[in-house]
């Protein structure tokens, strides 16, 4: 990963709403309709940040009927949260941090 990509990731996570969204999604895939109440933001504000995170390649989405489900695409975010002292038990099981532990 290039320095430019690392800086984009860190810049994206430096905004509080985007940080909270990623923190929620570290626990697993969530419907776009659930996320606003989990991070105490409006639907429109959350939607704007979900789009930004998706455009940066940090999140991915998929449609399930009428629902849009979001999840972490760039598992390097686990490294960032781990470096910040986030408990490993709350990181995704498929996270790169967890894979390194098994090696």
PyMOL commands that set and color helices and strands:
alter all, ss='L'
color gray80, all
select helices_A, chain A and resi 3-13+16-25+32-39+43-55+77-83+88-90+96-102
alter helices_A, ss='H'
color red, helices_A
select strands_A, chain A and resi 30-31+59-64+67-72
alter strands_A, ss='S'
color yellow, strands_A
deselect
rebuild
show_as cartoon
